[in-house]
Amino acid sequence: MIDKPRDYAYAGQIKEAIRLEGQAKALEKIIEKELEILHLKPNMKALDAGCGTGFITRIMALKVFPGKVHGIDIDPIFIDTAKKLALMKGIENTQFELGNIDNLKYENGTFDLSYCRLVLMHVKNPVKTILELKRVTKKRGTIAASDNDDGVLISFPNTPKLLLLWSKFNAWAKNRGEDRYIGRKLFSIFSEAGMNSIRIYPIPIFATQQNPDALKMLVTVPIKLIQQDKNAMIKKGIITAKDYEEAMREVELALTHPGAFAMGLNILATGKVR
Ligand SMILES: C[S@@+](CC[C@H](N)C(=O)[O-])C[C@H]1O[C@@H](n2cnc3c(N)ncnc32)[C@H](O)[C@@H]1O
């Protein structure tokens, strides 16, 4: 018996599909770095589990051509958007299907590589999820999972009001089952799932005033997440409208500083199937 999957907090929202596409675009360089580590090669068969709108599935597909990338997601709106975007961009070697990462419909040993990005933070039992990815991956194939660790968000000038808001948002998200500090647990999760040759790659995501657009985009990622839950958090008395407005003013000011710098952290784990 498979448990009912935990609800994705933003399921079924077209504005979340737009946010996911924007977030992936903002972090494209990091995603490229991760995919380089995975050594995708022509003719591989790969899985992008929890693919969202398929931004990464499309990049993977270009790398494995004429191989194929299967993108699965639990949300029909994201799968529908992913299908349309791949068609629009003329990428034919993707296949998008509705599916649950904890109960995949694929046979044992189907894929050379199974990857999931920003998904483990949403599942009920990440070890079980990795075991399911392991089941559908070939012997000596690779499993890769990438997640943020929201314990790392540093900037110059300092933004203490934003950081306070961010930690309240992370605690709020934890209450509904999202683990936004999962990055640091990936080694433990992969070990418990019996993965072989585990490697951990911390990948800093940073920008400076040398590239103001990148800086703004980087800071926009946490702000958009907070914004989505802002009214609910105010209603519950977790933050006030004043806390929010003051934090936004602080960020705007920080972004005008000639020496501005901001950094977050992504952690990629890879392991081999024995
Ligand atoms: C933060 S988004 C990341 C999307 C994409 N991997 C990316 O990096 O842009 C998390 C995705 O995981 C999906 N998801 C959550 N729980 C899932 C489950 N049990 N099975 C499949 N997908 C799931 C959500 O619908 C959402 O698209």
The ligand as an ORCA input file, in Angstrom:
! r2SCAN-3c Opt
* xyz 0 1
  C       9.713     23.108     -6.437
  S       9.001     22.193     -7.733
  C      10.459     21.725     -8.658
  C      10.175     21.501    -10.132
  C      11.408     21.153    -10.979
  N      12.037     19.937    -10.551
  C      12.398     22.301    -10.959
  O      13.469     22.184    -10.348
  O      12.086     23.354    -11.531
  C       8.503     20.670     -6.973
  C       7.765     19.763     -7.956
  O       7.583     18.479     -7.368
  C       6.281     18.011     -7.712
  N       5.894     16.977     -6.738
  C       5.639     17.122     -5.409
  N       5.331     15.938     -4.862
  C       5.402     15.008     -5.879
  C       5.188     13.592     -5.947
  N       4.842     12.881     -4.863
  N       5.357     12.979     -7.152
  C       5.689     13.671     -8.259
  N       5.892     15.018     -8.252
  C       5.753     15.673     -7.077
  C       5.429     19.269     -7.664
  O       4.206     19.120     -8.329
  C       6.375     20.282     -8.307
  O       6.248     20.310     -9.704
*
